[in-house]
């Protein structure tokens, strides 16, 4: 067994040989802030430092980012139990405190920093296991193919993370080896020696290495040689003759098939053909869809044909590739074709200029006022006659020639606004074809409806004799369009003779209260007339003031029967609200 003093000397010797990293170059000392640089990957159970404490301190405590790696003994011996990994944590921030026998801190805690130093323990890795690039045939040496990228997890900007790229192998080695070059530091891949031809070798496979000072990693790169567009499309024939169609041929119909061929590599942008109409169709009535497998062009109708505007059209097609032609190659007459489209006339119904015509007038316009008009034309130039359909209230008439619409009866916004009717345009002669459009007439409001009670009030009564003044609440309304402020009615008694017995007071813009002024009423029926004014502009005779609003009030006498109150009707000083 090794004596204790010899074991302690051995630990200090191990500390001296393995570390020597403290700020003062010592391996034991008082408790104070310190920094220790330690290389990652070293053997575990390495001693870092031994702290000395002054009495009454008897033990030490370690806290912070220990990660269950760093430990401290009671005698202040700081060590770690596992190899460190800079890529997991580059700095460990610890705190050490000295404790007395009861566990109370007597020194510290002080910060202890462990700096994990990098070693080259990470292999450089490509971001992809396989890359694919392309180069056009006949490209010049120096043409860029792409860039390969690798990463090394070791410390940046050090020799451990510095990587270089190289080509390990090229297959096939035709027409020679070394056709490609990769820049050592950037990873940019280039064509090196000569231009390539797709018909010789359509693609190459490279093995590329990325290396740091200790490790090497390989990846595969496939380079495809792409055909260049040096052949132009050629039409099978330059003139597709005449094609006669009726102007009512359905939109979407295929009317012609055209065909061109291209000698470039099939199913590439160099051989795909797109057909364009370059002359004879300024209205865009035709279009051409290309079959991707056969390059056949199908000519379709995109918009309705029109005999009246284009009876004969000389259509010219151009066949093009989506891929640009190489320098020095241009489209020639072989890439153009034509045909003549002849459109025959079909009798068509008149056409309105709008689907819906709209107009707005005041509801109090005089009979015979023009309230709107509609327009239509016949494609064949025939005369048109207009008529109305659906004028259920008989408010309107239309001039059969001009399309002007007039009022023939009083209009009423409250009866219907907007007022909708149909307008029919019928050609004169021919097949008497017709079309229909809508006419919507919006009526703006005028103050032409007198105020009235919001509902019918019946059976209103007070119990006789009155023990206290009573009141009844009623509501007014009218049928005109309310202003943005809402209704604003005013109320008054219709006769000054009523003012001794009754009073009317306004509650808000629609409600008022009728009250008795005293309690000395006879037992009989009273008729009270109320004026309601709507404050309209302009005020109209017989509308602002309304005679004839009758509130009937009945007093009912209470009777005694066998010493008990037997009321023929409920006694109340105020009945609210009014009952209907």
Buried (B, 14 or more C-beta within 10 A) or exposed (E): EEEEEEEBEEBBEBBEEBBEBBEEEEBBBEBBEBEBEBBBBBEEEBBBBBBEBEEEBBBBBBBBBBEEBBBBBEBBBBBBEBBBBBEEBBEBEBBBBBBBEEEEEBBBBBBBBBBBBBBBBBBBBBEEEEBEBEBBBBBEEEEEBBBBBBBBBBBEEEEBBBBBBEBEEBEEEEEEEEBBBBEEEEBBBBBBEEBBEBEEBBBBEBBBBBBBEBBBBEBBBEBBBBBBBBBBBBBEEEEBEEBEBEBBBEEEEEBBEBBBBBEBBEEBBBBBBBBEBEEBBEEEBBBBEBEEEEBBBBBBBBEEBBBEEBBEBEBBBBBBBEBEBBEEEEBEEEBBBBBBBEBEBEBBBBBBEEEEBEBEBEBBBEEEBEBBBBBBEBBBEBEBBBBBEEBEEEBBBBEBEEBBBBBEEBBBBBEBBEBBBEBBBBBEEEEEBBBBBBBBBBBEBBBBBBBBBBEEBEEBBBBBBBEEBBBBBBBBBBBBBEEEEEBBBBBBBBEEEBEEBBBBEBEEBBBBBBBBEEBEBEEEEBEBBBBBBBBBEEEBEEBBBBEEBBBEBBBBEEEEEEEEEEEEBEBBBBBEEBEE
